Amino acid sequence: MKVILRKDFEALGQIGDIVEVKEGYARNFLIPRKIAYTALGGNLKALEEEKRNLVRKNEHELHAAETLATELEKVSVTIPVQVGEEDKIFGSVTNQMISDALSEKDYEIDKRKIEIEEPIKTLGIYSVNLKLHKSINAKIKVWVVRE
């Protein structure tokens, strides 16, 4: 059965590719999950419209991510933590802690977009990367201080 891909799908191809798959795979997996259409003439036109909408949406998200990245470059957050001997932290600073500190400054960043290179286990100033879009990253300063 021939299908037209609506989304990028690693196993099969890119948006708009016409691929040959088994009928059961198409009807039971690809079509219900809206990954593909059956390869008919009307569906080609619908796919072109979806592509245009997707391009517009991606451009809007890219512009919003660029704007947010320039704002976040100026932001630093302070995270107070309990420390023991030799200024060692009980546990470590997590993505969730950084996300909560950013939300206090009115920046809603999902904790999964925060990339900490190695666990933060001591007091100090750290640079943390935020993955805002596929191609847009921002760095913020995280001050880890004694509570």
ChimeraX attribute file (.defattr): number of C-alpha atoms within 10 A of each C-alpha:
attribute: neighborCount
match mode: 1-to-1
recipient: residues
	/A:1	13
	/A:2	16
	/A:3	23
	/A:4	24
	/A:5	24
	/A:6	23
	/A:7	18
	/A:8	14
	/A:9	13
	/A:10	7
	/A:11	6
	/A:12	13
	/A:13	14
	/A:14	14
	/A:15	18
	/A:16	19
	/A:17	15
	/A:18	19
	/A:19	15
	/A:20	13
	/A:21	14
	/A:22	10
	/A:23	13
	/A:24	10
	/A:25	11
	/A:26	20
	/A:27	16
	/A:28	10
	/A:29	13
	/A:30	21
	/A:31	17
	/A:32	11
	/A:33	10
	/A:34	11
	/A:35	17
	/A:36	27
	/A:37	22
	/A:38	19
	/A:39	16
	/A:40	11
	/A:41	8
	/A:42	9
	/A:43	16
	/A:44	16
	/A:45	11
	/A:46	12
	/A:47	19
	/A:48	14
	/A:49	11
	/A:50	16
	/A:51	16
	/A:52	11
	/A:53	12
	/A:54	13
	/A:55	11
	/A:56	12
	/A:57	12
	/A:58	13
	/A:59	12
	/A:60	12
	/A:61	14
	/A:62	17
	/A:63	14
	/A:64	13
	/A:65	20
	/A:66	18
	/A:67	11
	/A:68	16
	/A:69	21
	/A:70	13
	/A:71	13
	/A:72	18
	/A:73	13
	/A:74	11
	/A:75	15
	/A:76	18
	/A:77	18
	/A:78	14
	/A:79	16
	/A:80	14
	/A:81	17
	/A:82	13
	/A:83	17
	/A:84	9
	/A:85	7
	/A:86	8
	/A:87	14
	/A:88	16
	/A:89	19
	/A:90	13
	/A:91	13
	/A:92	13
	/A:93	20
	/A:94	15
	/A:95	18
	/A:96	14
	/A:97	14
	/A:98	22
	/A:99	19
	/A:100	18
	/A:101	19
	/A:102	20
	/A:103	13
	/A:104	11
	/A:105	11
	/A:106	9
	/A:107	15
	/A:108	12
	/A:109	18
	/A:110	17
	/A:111	15
	/A:112	11
	/A:113	15
	/A:114	21
	/A:115	15
	/A:116	16
	/A:117	9
	/A:118	7
	/A:119	11
	/A:120	18
	/A:121	16
	/A:122	19
	/A:123	20
	/A:124	12
	/A:125	15
	/A:126	15
	/A:127	15
	/A:128	18
	/A:129	16
	/A:130	21
	/A:131	18
	/A:132	20
	/A:133	17
	/A:134	8
	/A:135	9
	/A:136	14
	/A:137	19
	/A:138	21
	/A:139	20
	/A:140	20
	/A:141	17
	/A:142	20
	/A:143	16
	/A:144	20
	/A:145	17
	/A:146	16
	/A:147	8
